[in-house]
Amino acid sequence: LITLEFVRGVGASVLTFAADMLVITIFYQGIRNVFRAVPDWITVGIALIGALWTDAILYNLLYFVGTSHFTALLPGDVLAKTLAGLVIWPPVAYYLTRVAPHSPGFVGAAGRPTFDMLFGTFGQLSHTLDELRAELYESRATYRELTEHIQSVFWLVDLERNEIHYLSPAFERLTGRKSHDFHRRPFEAFSELVHPDDSGQFPTPLREQAAAPSSESEFRIIRPNGDIRWVRMQIFPIRNVQGKVVRAAGLIEDVTELRLAHEHALTAAMERGRLESLREFIRDVSHDLKTPLTSLRLKAHLAQKMPDPAQRTRHLDELCLQVDQMARLIDSLLTVTKLDDLDSFIFTPVNLNPLLEDTYQMMSPLAEAKELQLIVDLPPTPLVVIGDAQELSRAVNNLVANALRYTDRGNVRLRARQQGEEAVIEVSDTGIGISGDDLYRIFDLYYRATEAGAQHEGTGLGLVIAKKIVEAHRGVIEVQSELGRGSTFTIRLPLRGMISLPDELRGASQESAVHA
């Protein structure tokens, strides 16, 4: 089917179309540039008719020249194209002058070179490519400046290939390791830097965490020279158009100095609080020591001046009571000081049943003197803990003595039982109770509840001593109370085999156990 005549027709069509575009450009843009007074709709018609005439003449010239068809068909073709031009001229003119100017991408003919309509598109594409190339270069330069000079480490990982796309130079400064060691298996290699004590923060592999929603964590890393640094790592997943996580970006920041500053601030705050507590303690102790000393001086003076032997004896008895009160206060102060030193404890296996029996025997006379019932309720099986028997006895004695002191009628119950892996000791009473305002402060140093201070004498250190002893045994002490209905103090201690002693006590405990 492809004949010489067919090829000639295709060539004539292509060349004619090119010529049409050239004529339209020359006529339309040329008239606009040279004859600015000619209305736009006339310019459109001239360009259109000129292009159609060119089409008719050039096509017939190229395809039918040398044949009888050339002279026969040319006039009719020119006439037909002229009529066609006159028909389509109005809508084309209306579109170009009224509709097209309102289109978003409309450029217009004003001020454009004559051949810009033909070749301007290619120039515009070239110009656009140059602009995109310049913007890409600037973006890369900005990206490089940011990532290479910030102190934080920036990384970008391909999760499907498990390869690093980018790792900023700050990585080597932070970790002391060469970055090329991490381009393969990056997450696995980085996990090897994590401090063993912090590896529990990553129960799942880092690679799987990177595919999860954005996360942040703080942990320690170990440098090759043994230095330990605290870092904060943030991971951001990157998804493709289908929503699948294909990459992950992250920031790693050295926060060692920040943590040290925070720890120093906490230490300073604790030290300030300790100093304030010490000032308050010294102020209160000074007051309680000054008052009995004044009373002692007065009573000693009265005893010296009193001629009646009976009255002299009464003043001397009161003098002895004041001395005993001061002795108890001083002894309590020494005990509080001693309890701050863990080396003073001797840890051995302690059966709580006989210890609580001893407390019952010791406190029974005090209960009988106040006509109170002291009840002891012990389990049939031994409750064995690791502890200092003397100090544990002191803690329980303080609680029972407090219960008896602040109970005027009813009973005081001393109970022990096993609950799970703990030994539980409860001291409950039917005494005056503790108000809600005082309840949260009763274990504070030298603090006494309002009702206790108003009705009973005491040093205010018994509960402090008990709390220090219990905490030294890795236990807890709790209280429940209702004003006017009594209180219940509960001690919870780990049973033998459940306690983890501090390193500084293990040696002393083992030595004591051998002696025991």
C-alpha positions as CSV (number, residue, x, y, z in Angstrom):
1,L,0.0,0.0,0.0
2,I,2.9,2.3,0.6
3,T,3.6,3.8,-2.8
4,L,5.7,6.7,-4.0
5,E,2.5,8.8,-4.3
6,F,1.6,8.0,-0.7
7,V,5.0,9.1,0.5
8,R,4.7,12.2,-1.5
9,G,1.3,13.0,0.0
10,V,2.7,12.5,3.6
11,G,5.6,14.8,2.9
12,A,3.4,17.4,1.4
13,S,1.1,17.3,4.5
14,V,4.0,17.7,7.0
15,L,5.6,20.6,5.1
16,T,2.3,22.3,4.6
17,F,1.4,22.1,8.3
18,A,4.8,23.6,9.2
19,A,4.3,26.4,6.7
20,D,0.8,27.0,8.1
21,M,2.2,27.5,11.6
22,L,4.9,29.8,10.3
23,V,2.3,32.0,8.5
24,I,0.0,32.1,11.5
25,T,2.9,33.2,13.6
26,I,4.2,35.8,11.2
27,F,0.7,37.2,10.4
28,Y,-0.7,37.2,13.9
29,Q,2.3,38.2,16.1
30,G,3.9,40.3,13.3
31,I,0.7,42.4,12.7
32,R,0.3,42.8,16.5
33,N,3.9,44.1,16.9
34,V,4.0,46.3,13.7
35,F,0.4,47.5,13.3
36,R,-0.7,48.0,16.9
37,A,-3.8,50.0,15.8
38,V,-5.3,47.0,14.0
39,P,-8.1,45.4,16.2
40,D,-7.3,42.0,17.5
41,W,-10.3,40.3,15.8
42,I,-9.1,41.5,12.4
43,T,-5.6,40.3,13.1
44,V,-7.0,36.8,13.9
45,G,-9.0,36.8,10.6
46,I,-6.0,37.9,8.5
47,A,-3.7,35.2,10.1
48,L,-6.3,32.5,9.7
49,I,-7.1,33.3,6.0
50,G,-3.4,33.7,5.2
51,A,-2.6,30.3,6.8
52,L,-5.5,28.6,4.9
53,W,-4.4,30.1,1.5
54,T,-0.9,28.9,2.2
55,D,-2.2,25.5,3.0
56,A,-4.2,25.2,-0.2
57,I,-1.4,26.6,-2.5
58,L,1.6,24.8,-1.0
59,Y,-0.2,21.4,-0.7
60,N,-1.3,21.5,-4.3
61,L,2.1,22.7,-5.3
62,L,3.9,19.9,-3.5
63,Y,1.5,17.1,-4.3
64,F,-0.1,17.9,-7.7
65,V,2.6,20.0,-9.4
66,G,3.3,18.7,-12.9
67,T,-0.1,17.0,-13.2
68,S,-3.4,18.1,-14.7
69,H,-4.9,18.1,-11.2
70,F,-2.8,21.1,-10.1
71,T,-4.6,23.7,-12.3
72,A,-7.9,22.0,-12.0
73,L,-8.1,21.7,-8.2
74,L,-6.1,24.8,-7.0
75,P,-8.8,27.5,-7.6
76,G,-11.5,25.4,-6.0
77,D,-9.3,24.5,-3.0
78,V,-8.4,28.2,-2.4
79,L,-12.1,29.1,-2.6
80,A,-13.1,26.3,-0.2
81,K,-10.4,27.3,2.3
82,T,-11.4,30.9,2.1
83,L,-15.0,30.1,2.8
84,A,-13.9,27.8,5.7
85,G,-11.8,30.6,7.1
86,L,-14.7,33.1,7.0
87,V,-16.9,30.5,8.8
88,I,-14.5,29.8,11.7
89,W,-13.1,33.3,11.9
90,P,-15.8,34.7,14.3
91,P,-15.6,31.8,17.0
92,V,-11.8,31.7,16.8
93,A,-11.6,35.5,17.2
94,Y,-14.1,35.5,20.1
95,Y,-12.2,32.7,21.9
96,L,-8.8,34.4,21.5
97,T,-10.0,37.9,22.5
98,R,-12.7,37.0,25.2
99,V,-12.2,33.5,26.6
100,A,-8.5,32.7,26.4
101,P,-7.3,35.8,28.3
102,H,-9.1,34.5,31.4
103,S,-7.4,31.1,31.3
104,P,-4.8,30.4,34.1
105,G,-1.9,29.7,31.7
106,F,-2.6,32.5,29.2
107,V,0.5,34.4,28.1
108,G,-0.9,36.8,25.5
109,A,0.8,38.4,22.5
110,A,1.6,41.8,23.9
111,G,5.3,42.5,23.8
112,R,6.3,39.0,22.6
113,P,8.9,38.4,19.8
114,T,7.4,37.4,16.4
115,F,8.7,33.8,16.5
116,D,8.2,33.3,20.3
117,M,5.0,31.5,19.7
118,L,6.9,28.8,17.8
119,F,10.1,28.5,19.6
120,G,9.3,30.2,23.0
121,T,7.9,27.0,24.4
122,F,11.2,25.2,24.0
123,G,13.0,28.3,25.4
124,Q,10.6,28.3,28.3
125,L,11.2,24.6,29.0
126,S,14.9,25.2,28.8
127,H,14.6,28.2,31.2
128,T,12.4,26.2,33.5
129,L,14.9,23.4,33.6
130,D,17.7,25.8,34.3
131,E,15.6,27.3,37.2
132,L,14.9,23.8,38.6
133,R,18.5,22.9,38.3
134,A,19.5,26.0,40.2
135,E,16.9,25.4,42.9
136,L,18.0,21.8,43.2
137,Y,21.6,22.9,43.7
138,E,20.6,25.5,46.3
139,S,18.5,22.9,48.1
140,R,21.4,20.5,48.1
141,A,23.7,23.1,49.3
142,T,21.3,24.2,52.1
143,Y,20.7,20.6,53.1
144,R,24.4,19.9,53.2
145,E,25.1,23.0,55.2
146,L,22.4,22.1,57.7
147,T,23.2,18.4,58.1
148,E,27.0,18.8,58.2
149,H,27.3,21.6,60.6
150,I,24.5,21.0,63.2
151,Q,25.6,19.3,66.4
152,S,22.9,16.7,66.2
153,V,23.3,13.5,64.0
154,F,21.0,13.3,61.1
155,W,20.5,9.9,59.3
156,L,18.3,8.5,56.5
157,V,17.9,4.8,56.1
158,D,16.3,2.7,53.4
159,L,14.3,0.1,55.4
160,E,13.7,-2.3,52.5
161,R,17.4,-2.6,51.7
162,N,18.6,-1.9,55.3
163,E,21.1,0.6,54.0
164,I,22.0,4.1,55.0
165,H,21.3,6.8,52.4
166,Y,22.9,9.5,54.5
167,L,24.7,9.9,57.8
168,S,25.9,13.3,58.9
169,P,29.5,13.9,60.0
170,A,28.3,14.6,63.6
171,F,27.9,10.9,64.0
172,E,31.6,10.3,64.1
173,R,32.1,13.2,66.5
174,L,29.4,11.8,68.8
175,T,30.2,8.1,68.8
176,G,33.9,8.0,68.0
177,R,33.2,5.4,65.3
178,K,33.7,5.5,61.5
179,S,30.5,6.1,59.6
180,H,31.3,3.6,56.8
181,D,31.0,0.8,59.4
182,F,27.3,1.6,59.6
183,H,26.3,1.7,56.0
184,R,25.5,-1.9,56.1
185,R,23.2,-3.3,58.9
186,P,23.0,0.3,60.4
187,F,20.4,-0.6,63.1
188,E,22.2,-3.7,64.2
189,A,25.5,-1.8,64.3
190,F,24.1,1.1,66.3
191,S,22.5,-1.3,68.8
192,E,26.0,-2.5,69.6
193,L,26.8,1.0,70.9
194,V,23.9,1.1,73.4
195,H,24.9,0.7,77.1
196,P,23.9,-2.8,78.3
197,D,21.9,-1.4,81.2
198,D,19.8,0.6,78.6
199,S,19.3,-2.2,76.1
200,G,15.9,-2.9,77.8
201,Q,14.5,0.2,76.2
202,F,14.6,-1.6,72.8
203,P,12.5,-4.7,73.3
204,T,12.0,-4.8,69.6
205,P,14.8,-4.3,67.0
206,L,15.4,-0.7,66.0
207,R,14.6,-1.5,62.4
208,E,11.0,-2.5,63.4
209,Q,10.7,0.6,65.7
210,A,11.6,2.8,62.7
211,A,8.6,1.5,60.8
212,A,6.3,2.3,63.7
213,P,4.9,5.8,64.4
214,S,7.4,8.6,65.4
215,S,9.2,7.7,68.7
216,E,11.6,9.3,71.0
217,S,13.9,7.7,73.6
218,E,16.9,8.6,75.8
219,F,19.7,6.1,76.5
220,R,23.4,5.8,77.0
221,I,26.0,4.8,74.4
222,I,29.6,3.7,75.0
223,R,32.4,5.2,72.9
224,P,35.5,3.2,71.9
225,N,37.6,4.9,74.7
226,G,35.0,3.9,77.3
227,D,33.3,7.2,77.7
228,I,29.6,7.1,78.3
229,R,27.3,9.7,76.7
230,W,23.6,10.2,77.1
231,V,21.7,10.7,73.8
232,R,18.2,11.4,72.7
233,M,17.0,9.7,69.5
234,Q,14.0,10.7,67.5
235,I,12.8,8.4,64.6
236,F,10.4,9.6,61.8
237,P,8.9,7.0,59.3
238,I,8.7,8.1,55.7
239,R,5.9,6.6,53.5
240,N,5.5,6.2,49.8
241,V,2.4,7.1,47.8
242,Q,0.8,3.8,48.8
243,G,1.3,4.6,52.5
244,K,4.0,1.9,53.1
245,V,6.9,2.9,55.3
246,V,10.0,2.6,53.0
247,R,12.5,4.9,54.7
248,A,13.2,6.3,58.2
249,A,14.8,9.5,59.2
250,G,16.2,10.3,62.6
251,L,18.0,12.8,64.8
252,I,20.4,11.8,67.6
253,E,21.3,14.6,70.0
254,D,24.0,14.5,72.8
255,V,22.1,15.4,76.0
256,T,24.8,14.4,78.5
257,E,25.4,18.0,79.7
258,L,21.6,18.6,79.9
259,R,21.2,15.5,82.1
260,L,24.1,16.5,84.3
261,A,22.7,20.0,84.7
262,H,19.3,18.5,85.5
263,E,20.8,16.1,88.0
264,H,22.8,18.9,89.6
265,A,19.7,21.0,89.8
266,L,17.9,18.1,91.5
267,T,20.8,17.5,93.9
268,A,20.8,21.2,94.7
269,A,17.1,21.3,95.3
270,M,17.3,18.2,97.5
271,E,20.2,19.8,99.4
272,R,18.2,22.9,99.9
273,G,15.3,20.9,101.2
274,R,17.6,19.0,103.5
275,L,19.1,22.1,104.9
276,E,15.6,23.6,105.4
277,S,14.5,20.4,107.2
278,L,17.7,20.6,109.3
279,R,17.0,24.2,110.2
280,E,13.4,23.4,111.1
281,F,14.6,20.3,113.1
282,I,17.2,22.3,115.0
283,R,14.7,25.0,115.7
284,D,12.2,22.6,117.1
285,V,14.7,20.5,119.0
286,S,16.2,23.7,120.5
287,H,12.8,24.7,121.7
288,D,12.0,21.3,123.2
289,L,15.4,21.2,124.9
290,K,15.3,24.7,126.1
291,T,11.9,24.3,127.8
292,P,12.8,21.3,130.0
293,L,16.2,22.9,130.8
294,T,14.4,26.0,132.0
295,S,12.0,23.8,134.0
296,L,14.9,21.8,135.4
297,R,16.7,25.0,136.5
298,L,13.5,26.3,138.2
299,K,12.7,23.0,140.0
300,A,16.3,22.6,141.2
301,H,16.1,26.1,142.6
302,L,12.8,25.4,144.3
303,A,14.1,22.1,145.7
304,Q,17.0,23.9,147.2
305,K,14.8,26.5,148.8
306,M,12.0,24.2,149.9
307,P,12.1,23.6,153.7
308,D,9.4,20.9,153.7
309,P,11.0,17.5,152.9
310,A,7.7,16.2,151.2
311,Q,7.5,19.1,148.9
312,R,11.3,18.9,148.2
313,T,10.8,15.2,147.3
314,R,7.9,16.1,144.9
315,H,10.0,18.7,143.1
316,L,12.9,16.2,142.9
317,D,10.6,13.5,141.4
318,E,9.4,16.0,138.8
319,L,13.0,16.9,138.2
320,C,13.8,13.2,137.5
321,L,10.8,13.0,135.1
322,Q,12.1,15.9,133.1
323,V,15.6,14.4,133.0
324,D,14.1,11.1,131.7
325,Q,12.2,13.0,129.0
326,M,15.3,14.8,127.9
327,A,17.2,11.5,127.9
328,R,14.6,9.9,125.7
329,L,14.7,12.9,123.3
330,I,18.5,12.8,123.1
331,D,18.4,9.0,122.6
332,S,15.9,9.4,119.8
333,L,18.0,12.1,118.1
334,L,21.1,9.8,118.3
335,T,19.0,6.9,116.9
336,V,17.8,9.0,113.9
337,T,21.4,10.0,113.2
338,K,22.6,6.4,113.4
339,L,19.9,5.1,111.1
340,D,21.3,7.3,108.2
341,D,24.4,5.0,108.3
342,L,23.6,1.7,106.7
343,D,26.8,0.2,108.0
344,S,25.2,0.2,111.5
345,F,22.7,-2.5,110.5
346,I,23.6,-6.2,111.0
347,F,21.4,-8.3,108.6
348,T,20.6,-11.9,109.5
349,P,17.6,-14.2,109.1
350,V,15.0,-13.0,111.6
351,N,11.9,-14.9,112.7
352,L,9.3,-12.2,113.3
353,N,7.0,-14.3,115.6
354,P,9.3,-14.3,118.7
355,L,10.3,-10.7,118.0
356,L,6.6,-9.7,118.2
357,E,6.1,-11.8,121.2
358,D,8.9,-9.9,123.0
359,T,7.2,-6.7,122.0
360,Y,3.9,-7.9,123.5
361,Q,5.7,-8.9,126.8
362,M,7.5,-5.5,127.0
363,M,4.4,-3.4,126.3
364,S,1.9,-5.4,128.4
365,P,2.6,-3.5,131.6
366,L,2.0,-0.1,129.9
367,A,-1.3,-1.5,128.5
368,E,-2.3,-2.7,132.0
369,A,-1.4,0.6,133.6
370,K,-3.8,2.4,131.2
371,E,-6.4,-0.4,131.5
372,L,-6.2,-1.2,127.8
373,Q,-6.3,-4.6,126.1
374,L,-3.1,-5.5,124.1
375,I,-3.9,-8.2,121.7
376,V,-1.3,-10.2,119.7
377,D,-2.3,-12.3,116.6
378,L,0.6,-14.3,115.1
379,P,0.6,-16.9,112.3
380,P,1.2,-20.6,113.1
381,T,4.2,-20.7,110.7
382,P,7.3,-18.6,111.1
383,L,7.7,-15.4,109.2
384,V,11.4,-15.1,108.3
385,V,12.9,-11.9,106.9
386,I,16.5,-10.7,106.4
387,G,17.0,-7.9,108.8
388,D,18.5,-6.4,111.9
389,A,16.5,-7.9,114.7
390,Q,17.2,-5.1,117.2
391,E,16.2,-2.3,114.8
392,L,13.1,-4.2,113.6
393,S,12.1,-4.6,117.3
394,R,12.7,-0.9,117.8
395,A,10.4,0.0,114.9
396,V,7.6,-2.2,116.1
397,N,8.0,-1.1,119.7
398,N,7.7,2.5,118.6
399,L,4.4,1.8,116.8
400,V,2.9,-0.1,119.7
401,A,4.1,2.5,122.2
402,N,2.5,5.2,120.1
403,A,-0.7,3.3,119.8
404,L,-0.9,2.8,123.6
405,R,0.1,6.4,124.3
406,Y,-2.7,7.8,122.1
407,T,-5.4,5.4,123.1
408,D,-7.4,6.1,126.2
409,R,-10.0,3.3,125.9
410,G,-10.5,0.2,123.9
411,N,-7.6,-2.0,122.6
412,V,-4.4,-2.1,120.7
413,R,-3.9,-5.1,118.3
414,L,-0.5,-6.4,117.1
415,R,-1.0,-8.7,114.1
416,A,1.4,-10.5,111.7
417,R,0.6,-12.4,108.5
418,Q,2.0,-13.5,105.1
419,Q,0.7,-11.8,102.0
420,G,2.2,-13.1,98.8
421,E,6.0,-12.6,99.1
422,E,5.8,-10.2,101.9
423,A,5.5,-10.3,105.7
424,V,2.9,-7.9,106.9
425,I,2.9,-6.4,110.5
426,E,-0.1,-4.4,111.5
427,V,-0.5,-2.2,114.7
428,S,-4.1,-0.9,115.1
429,D,-5.7,1.0,117.9
430,T,-9.0,2.6,118.9
431,G,-7.3,5.9,119.9
432,I,-7.6,9.5,119.0
433,G,-6.8,9.0,115.3
434,I,-5.1,11.4,112.9
435,S,-6.8,14.1,110.8
436,G,-6.4,14.2,107.1
437,D,-4.3,17.4,107.2
438,D,-1.8,15.7,109.4
439,L,-1.9,12.2,107.9
440,Y,0.5,12.9,105.0
441,R,3.1,14.5,107.3
442,I,3.3,12.2,110.3
443,F,6.5,10.6,109.0
444,D,8.3,13.9,108.6
445,L,11.2,14.6,110.9
446,Y,10.0,16.0,114.3
447,Y,6.4,16.4,113.1
448,R,3.6,15.6,115.5
449,A,-0.1,15.6,114.7
450,T,-2.2,18.4,116.2
451,E,-4.2,16.0,118.4
452,A,-1.1,14.2,119.6
453,G,0.8,17.4,120.4
454,A,-2.2,18.9,122.3
455,Q,-2.9,15.9,124.5
456,H,0.3,13.9,125.0
457,E,3.9,14.4,125.5
458,G,6.5,12.9,123.2
459,T,9.6,13.5,121.1
460,G,7.8,13.3,117.7
461,L,10.6,11.1,116.4
462,G,9.1,7.6,116.9
463,L,7.5,7.4,113.5
464,V,10.5,8.9,111.8
465,I,12.7,6.2,113.4
466,A,10.3,3.4,112.4
467,K,10.1,4.6,108.8
468,K,13.9,4.8,108.4
469,I,14.3,1.3,109.8
470,V,11.6,-0.2,107.5
471,E,13.0,1.5,104.4
472,A,16.5,0.3,105.3
473,H,15.0,-3.2,105.1
474,R,13.6,-2.6,101.6
475,G,10.1,-2.4,103.1
476,V,7.3,0.2,103.2
477,I,5.3,1.6,106.1
478,E,1.7,2.8,105.6
479,V,-1.0,4.4,107.7
480,Q,-4.8,4.5,107.6
481,S,-6.6,6.6,110.2
482,E,-9.9,8.3,111.0
483,L,-10.1,11.1,113.5
484,G,-11.6,9.9,116.8
485,R,-11.8,6.2,115.7
486,G,-8.2,5.0,115.7
487,S,-5.3,4.3,113.4
488,T,-3.7,1.3,111.7
489,F,0.0,1.3,110.8
490,T,1.2,-1.4,108.4
491,I,4.7,-2.6,107.8
492,R,5.5,-4.6,104.7
493,L,8.8,-6.5,104.5
494,P,10.1,-8.9,101.8
495,L,10.3,-12.4,103.0
496,R,13.6,-14.2,103.2
497,G,14.8,-15.0,99.7
498,M,12.8,-12.1,98.2
499,I,15.0,-9.2,99.3
500,S,17.8,-7.7,97.3
501,L,20.3,-6.0,99.6
502,P,22.4,-3.0,98.6
503,D,25.9,-3.8,97.6
504,E,27.4,-2.1,100.6
505,L,25.4,-4.4,103.0
506,R,26.0,-7.8,101.3
507,G,29.4,-8.3,102.9
508,A,28.2,-7.4,106.4
509,S,25.1,-9.6,106.0
510,Q,27.1,-12.6,104.9
511,E,29.5,-12.2,107.8
512,S,26.6,-11.8,110.2
513,A,24.9,-14.8,108.9
514,V,28.0,-16.9,109.4
515,H,28.2,-15.7,113.1
516,A,24.5,-16.4,113.5
